[in-house]
Amino acid sequence: MSRILVFSPYAKRPHLTGYEGTIARACLLRGADIEYVLCDGPLPECDMHWGSFGTGDALRPLDICQKCRAGSEGQVAPLGVPYRWLSTLVSQEERQRAFDWAQSLAPSEIPGASYQGNPLGSWVLSSVVSYFRQYPPDLTDWRVANVYKGFIYSAAVVAIGIRTYLETHQIDAALLFNGRQSITRVAFELLRAAGVRVLVHEVPFYQDGHLMLKPNARCWSPRPFTEFWAKWSGVPLTRGMLDMTLNWLMNRRYAVGLSWYAYNNPYYLPVPIREHLNLSPDRRLLALFTSSTDETAGDTELDGPFESQSAWVEEVVRWAGARHDVDLVVRVHPHLAGRTGLGRARDEFTFYERMKASAPPNCRIVNADESLNSYALMDAADVGLTYGSTPGIEMALMGKPVVLASRAFYENGSRTLNMRSRESLAEVLEASLQPVSVRELRREAYRMAYYYVFEFELPFPLVAKQGVMEVALNYTSAEDLAPGKDPTLDRACGYLMTGADVFSSPTASDRQRTTADEDAFLAQMEQSAEPFRDLAYERRLHRVDRLNRLGRRVQRALASLPFAALGLTAVGKQLHRLVVNQMEKQAQRH
């Protein structure tokens, strides 16, 4: 009988329990022995609270552990799977020793802090960065140092608990969320070091209705796709697959079907991007897209040749500023502006504001809170530069050279210009300006995007997302989870129970495909002036936005009238809604 541990300290969150609970129930149905370990509150810091929540500097609620325990029990108890609490695995004496050790750390010792042989200071760094949206953490600030110590102490408690569990339970595999954030990183590292098969799950990065599963790898790890790509890179796509990929690219442009928050407004721009930014029409345009640092900091698998993203951006700006044949636009990741549940990343935001003030004449810095649409920039650019963000694969799909300065799944493309050292920066950027075979660049990009988005991130219709962190179960009985009912569920259970492959390999039929469909598709794209845009849809969006702005002006005008003080500004709001509704009806008719 296979023995499986589900370490789920954040089980209160329904989108996590929806996925892992479905897999756990399916394994139980197949005869596995399963147990959950849940958190009941022995941790002073964890990822259920970051100070950056909301507008930033949010205080940790006093009842957070009480609510989290109740919520976790409410999510897991109905599954019918046994569970135990983390505190039962760690004695009071062990907690006290770990606490005393963590409190004794000098600020300079915190990042490299190690307890019982475990480098906890580095394992929790990612969460500390997200907590303050600050990289590197400012350990001269007493609050930052204390929170970092709290995360380290929590990590020590989890490490002791995992060690105790492994000493008293013989397990074959573990199911774990994320594997990146503080205590999930601790669990991942200790379980993997003990020879336990670990299946990490995460919400899909790129497509609703799918699920990310990574065997023995953290959620951001590029290794599993590298192995997947080695098997599939030489297999051509069918016309249906190509159309799916093109549709995915266009949907992202218009913020449709995203698995996460939309960072761009739907595309339209009244004037060309070069005119909008006062750029020369005669120079090559390089578009640099930054990543959200706090999501990847502390993960050594994602380290590039530069000590930080900001150091790389500075070098690129310096290189571009010394030339007279290029323009450079740095598009700062909109997530840094603090509009999607976390406060503004102040240090990074300020860094780019300073850079904007001192940028060379041929460089533009578009900060996180500016409304410039990234797809307008991609369309106009000749070359894309990224630190691992999605625009890299999107621009490759458009047939444009891409320079990658850190790590991303599209690093596997033979035509991606990977920056392997600081010294190679000028050479790689120069290479990006040279002529390329657009057709072959696109061919590889389409294969890579399709295989990652639709095959590597596996379809999982059993759980439907209803928002970023809400889900609904699309099954009603255990029979729906039986073997043979859902291929992704079979693969997840197969890996956990027997070590079977999570991902499929090409069949003989797959290998017999020719490039005929790709050639025809790519030739058709070459004949189209705007293959990645729906111009009629954009015109409708523009008309709706125009009337929307008109409605807001009317509302403000009404609010300024004397009778506004009597509470009659509601009239303006009603008029605004009527105007927008009428415009939307007109747009639908056209």
N, C-alpha and C positions, 0 to 999 in steps of 0.2 A: 504493500500500500504506500502510495506517495504521501509524504508529510510536507505540508505547505504552510508557511507563515505569511500572514498579511500584516505588515507593519503599517498602521494607518493612524498617525497622530493627529491628522487633520480631517478625520472622518465626518466631522460636523458639516463639512462642505458637501452639499448633495451632488455636485458634478463629479467629485472624486469618488464618492461611494457608489454613484450610479454605474461607473465603469468597472471599478474593482469589485464591487459587490456582485455584479453580473458574472464576472469571470470566476469569482470565488464560489458562487452557487453552482455554476456549471462544473467546476472541478469536484465539488462535493457530490454532485449528481453522478459523476463518472467514477466515484469510489475513493476520492482522495480524503485524507485526514487533514482538516484545515483549522487553523485558529488565528483569530485577530489579536493583535496587541494594540490597545487604544491608550491614549493619554488622558489621565485623570487629574492633571494639574500640578505635577511636581516641578514644572519648568518655569523659571521667572521670565524667560524670553523665548519666543518662538515665532513662526511665520504667520500665526493667526493675528498678530498685530505688528505693524510697522509704524514708526512715528511719522512716516511720509503719507499715511492714509489721509484721505480728504484733502485739506489745504496744506498739510504738513504740520509737523510738531504736535501731532495728536498724542494725548496721554493714553497709556495702557489702562483700559477699564478695570476697575477693581474686581468685577464679577466675571471677567472673561473666561477664567478656567471653569467656573461653575457652569456657565452657559455652554461652554465647549464640551464639557463632559456630558451634560444632558443631551446636547445635540448629537454627539457621537453615538451615544447609546440609542437614541431615537432612530438614527440612520441604520445602525448595524443590527440591533436586536431583531427587527422583522426579517432579516435575511435567513435566520435559522442557523447561523454559523457561530460556533463557540467563540468567546472573546474573554480576554483578561486585561487588567489595567497595568500600565507601566510601573506604577509605584509599588506593586507587589514584587517586582524584580530587583528593587534597589533598597537596601536597608537604610535606616536613618543614619547609622554610623558612616556608611559609604557616602551618603549625601553630604554629611557634615565635612568629611575630609575633602571632597571635591569642592565644596563651597569655600573652605578655608584656603585651598590652593588657588582657586580662581581669584579670590579677593587679594591674595598676596602678590599678584602679578603687577609689575611696574608697567606703565604705558608702553615703554619700548619693548617689553617682553611679549605683549599681547599677540601680535600677528604670528609670531613663531611658537606660541605656547603649545606644549605637548603634554598630555596626561596619560600615564600608563602606556606610553609608546604610540599614542595616537595624536597626530598633528591637528588638534582641534582648532587652533587659531586660524589656520588656512581653510579648514573645512567649513567654517561658519562665515567666512569673509563675504561670500556672495549675499547672504541675508543681511549682514551689517551694512553693506553698501546700499541695498534696497531700502533698509530701514531709514537711512538718512538721505538717500539719493545723492550720495557723496562718494567720490573715488579719487584718491584713497581716503579712508576714514581719517578724520582729524583727531588724533589721539591726544592732542594738547587740550582738547575740549573735554572737561570732566564728564559731561553727559554721554558723549560718544564712547569714552573709555569704559564707563560703567555699564552701558548697554552691551558693548562688546564682551565684557566680562560675564554679563548675564547669559549671553549666547554660548560662551565657552563653558560656563557651568552647566547649562542645559545639555550641551553636547556631551559633557562628561557623564551626566546622569543617564542619558540614552546609551552611551557606550557601555556603561556598567550593566544596564538592563539587557542589552543585546548579548553581551558576554554571558550573563547569567542564564539567559534563555538558551543559548547554544550549549551551555554546559549541562543543562537539565533536559533538553529536548533534542532529539536527533531529527533534523529536517533536511529535506532534499532540495527545496526551492523556496523562494520568497517572492511575493508580489508587493511592489513598492511604488508610491507616487514620486515622480520627478527625479529623485536622486541628486538634486543640485542644492536645495535650500537647507541649510543648517542641519537639523537633526535627521532629515531624510538622507543627506549626504553621509552623515555618520553611519546610519544603518546600512546604506549601500556599501560603503568601504569595508565595514566589518563583516558583513555577510559574504561579500565577494572574497575577502581574504580568507574566510573559513571554508571556501570551496563550495558555497551554496549557490545554486543557479538563481540569479536575480532577474526578474522581468520588471522593467520600469515602464510605467504607463504615464501618459500625459495627454491633455487635450490636443487635438491636431493643430499644427501650426498653420496649415494652409487651406484646409477644406472642411467645411461642416459635414457632419455625417460620417466622419472617419475617426480613427483612434491611433495615436502614436504608441507603438510598443517597441522597446529597445532591449534586447537580451544582453545582460551583463554590461550595460552601458548607461551612463547618465543621459538625461533628456536632451542635452545639447551636443552630445558626443557625435562627431562626424564619422566615427569608425564603422558603425553598422551599415550606413548607406554606402560607404566605400566598398564594403564587401558585397553588398547587393548590386551595385553598379558594375562591379567586375564581372558579374554573371550576365547582366542584361544590357550593357552598353552597346553591344554589337547587334542587338535585335531590333530591326526596323519597326516603325509604328504603322498601324493601319490608319485609313482615313478617319474612322470614327475616333481613334485615340488622338489624332492630330486636332480634330475639331473640338474635342473635349478640352484639350490644352489651350487652344485659342480662346475658347469660351471662358475658361478659368482666368486667363490674363485680362480679358475684357471685363469680366465681373469684378476683378480686383480694382480696376480703374474706376468703376462706378459704385464701389463699396457694396457689392451684392455677394451673399453667400460666404462672408468672412467668418472665420472661427474665433476671431478676437475683435477688439475694438477697431473701428474705422478711424484712421489717422488723417485721411484726406476727405475734403468735400468732393462730391461727384464732379467729374471733370468738366470744366469749360473755362475759357480764358478770352476776354473780349479782344485782346491784342496779342500778337506773337510774343513769345517769351523773351526773345532777344530785345524787342522794342520795350517790353515791360521792364526789363532790367538794364536797359541802356547798354547793350552789348554790341560789339562790332559784328556785322553780318559776314565779314571776310575772314574771321579767325575761327579756328577749330574750337568747339565748345566742349569742355570737360565738365561733367556733373559728378560731384562727390556727395554720396549719401552716407551719413553717419548712422551708427547703431545706438541703441539705448544701453549705455555702459553698465548700469546696475544689473541688467539681466544676465550678463556673462562674466562679470568680474569675479575673480577667484577660481575660475575653472581653467586649470592649466592646460586642458586639451584644446582650449580655444586661443591660447597664446599665439600671437604673431611675432614678427621680428622687432616691433616697436614696444617700448615699455608701457605705452598707453595709446588710446585712440587719438587723444588730443595732440600727442607728440607727432603722430603720423600726419594729421591734418596740417600742423604747422609746417612740416617738411614739404608737403605737397604745395601749400600756398607759397612757400619760399621758392620752390622750383618754378611754379607758374609765373610768379611775379617777375622773374628774371628773363622771361621770354616775351616776344612781341607777336607770336603767331598763334597764341591760344588765349581763350578766356576760361576762367574757372568759376563755377558756382558751387558753393558748399551748402547743401540742404541739410540742416540740422534735424535730427529725428523729432517729429512732432510730439512723441511721447514725453520728451523732456519738459514740455510746457505745463504738465500737470493737469490735464483735462480728462483723464480716464481712471479716476479713483485714487491716484497718487498725487502728492503735491509736486510743485516744480523742482526739478533738479537744479538747485540754485547755483552751485559751483560751475557746472558745465554751461548752464545758461549764461552766466556772467563771463565765462571764458570766451564764448562765441561773441558776446556783445563787445568785449574788448578787441577781439580779432576783427570784428566788422569795422571798428573805428580806425584801425591801423592797416587795413587790407590794401594791397597794391591796386592801382587803377584798373587792372584787368581781372580782378577777383571780386566776387560778390559773396557775402555771407548771409544766408537766409535763415534766421533763427527759428527756434521751435514754435514760437507763437505767431509767426507770420503765415498768411493764408495762401501763399503760393502753392499750387498743386504740383505734387511731385511728378505726375504723369505728363504734365505740360513740359516740365524740364526734361524728362526722359525722351519725349518726342523730338525736342530740339537738339539734344546733345549728340555729339559725335562719339563720345567715349564715356563709359560709366566707371566710377571708382567707388568701392564700398569697403566697409570694415566687417562685412559679413551679412549685411541686410538684404532683404528680398529684392530690391531693385536690381541687384546683380544678375539674377536669373531672368528677371523681366526684360532688362535691356539686352541680354543675350538673345532672348526670343525675338526681339526687334531687329536682330542682326548687327548689334553694336559691340565693339570690343569692350571687355570688362576687366578691370584691374581689381584684384582681391588682396587686401592687406592683412587679413586675419584668417579665420576659418569659417567655412560654410559648406553646405552639401555640394554646391556647384564648383567647389575647388577641384572636383574630380574631372571636370571637363578638360580635354586636351587643349582647348582653345582659350581657357581662362588664363589670364596673365597673373599668376600667383607671385606675390612679393615674398621672397624667402629670406631676405636680409635687408637691413637698412641701407647698406652700400649699393644695393641693386635698384634703389628707388628711381634714379634718373634713367637707368637703362630700361626698366620696365615701362615707365611712363612714355619714354621715347618710342618703344615698341608698340604702344597702344595707338600711336598716331600713324602707323604704317598701314598700307592697304591689306585687306583681309578678304577671304572668300566668304561673302555674306551667306551664301546658300549653305555651306558646310558648317558655319558657325551656328546658323539657325537650326540645322538638322540635329546637331548634337544637343543644342539647348532644348529643343522640343522633346527629344528622348529623355533627357535628364529631368525636365519638369514633369513630364507625364509619369515617369516611373516613380519619382518621389511623391508627388501629390496624390496620385490615384492608386499606386501599388504598394509603395513603401509605407506610407501612412494608410493603414488598412481600413476598408469600409466597415462600419459598425452600426448598422441600422437598428440594432436592439436598443440603443440609447440615443434619444434625440435631444439636441441642445435647444433650449428655449431662452436664449440670452447667453451672455458670456459665461456665467457661472450657475446657470440653472439647467436642469435636464428633466426629461420625462422618459419613463421606461416604455418601450414599444413591444412589450410582451406581457402576458397575463398569467402564465403558468410555467411550471418547471419543464413541461414538455417542449416549450419553445426553446429551451436551452440544451436539449438533448443532442448527442453526437449527430452530425450530418445536417443540422438545421441552419448553422451559420458558419461559414468557412473561417472567419476571423476568430470566432470563439473556439473553434476546433484547434486552430494554431496556437492560441494562447494557452489553452489547457494542455495541449500536446507538449509544449515547451516546459511548462511547470511540472507536469507529471512524469514525463519520460525524457525530456531534453530534445525533443524533435524540433526541426527547424521552424522558425516563426515565418520565414519568407519562402516563397516558392522559387523554383528554378525554371528556366525556359524549357519548354517541351520540344519534342522533335518538330511539331507543327510550328511552334514559335520560331524556331531556327530556320525554317524554310521560307519565311517571309522575305520578299524582295523589297527594294527601295522604291518600287513603282509608285505607291501611294504617296510617299514622302516627296518624290520628285514632282509629281503633279501638283501637290498641295503647295510646295515651295515656289514652283513656277507661277502658280496663280497668285500667290502673295506678292511676288515681284511685279506683277502687272497692276496691283492695286496701290493707289496713292495713299490711302489711309486704312490699312488692313486691321488696325488695332482699335479703331474708334467707331462708335455709332453716332454719326453726326446729327441724324434726326433726333435722337434721344437727347443729345447735348443741347440742341436748339430748344427743345421743350424745357429742359432744366433751366436754361437761361431765361426763358419767358417766365417760368414760375418764380425764379429768384428775383427777377425784376419787379414783379407784382408784390412779392413778399416784402421787398425793401420799401415799395410804395406804401404798403399797408402799415409798416412800422412807422414811416414818416407821418402818416395820417394819425396813427395812434398817439405819437408824441405831440402832434399839433393839438389834438383834442385835449390831451392831458395838460397843455399849457393854458387852456381857457379858464376863466374864473370859476366856472361851475365844476371844475375838476376837484376842487377842495371838498365838494359835497359827495364825493364818491362816485361821480358819473363817468369816470374814466373807463368803466366797464363797457360803455358805448363804443369807445375806441377799439377795445379788444374785440368786441363782436364784429365791428366793421372790418378789422384786420382779418379775422377768420373768414368772413364772407368774401373778401377780396381774394384771399389765397385759395379758397375752395373753388371760386369761379375760375381762377386762372388754371388750377389743376384740371378742371373739367375741360377747359379749352385745349390744354396741352394733350389730354387723352384723345380728344376728337381729331387732333392733328398728328 
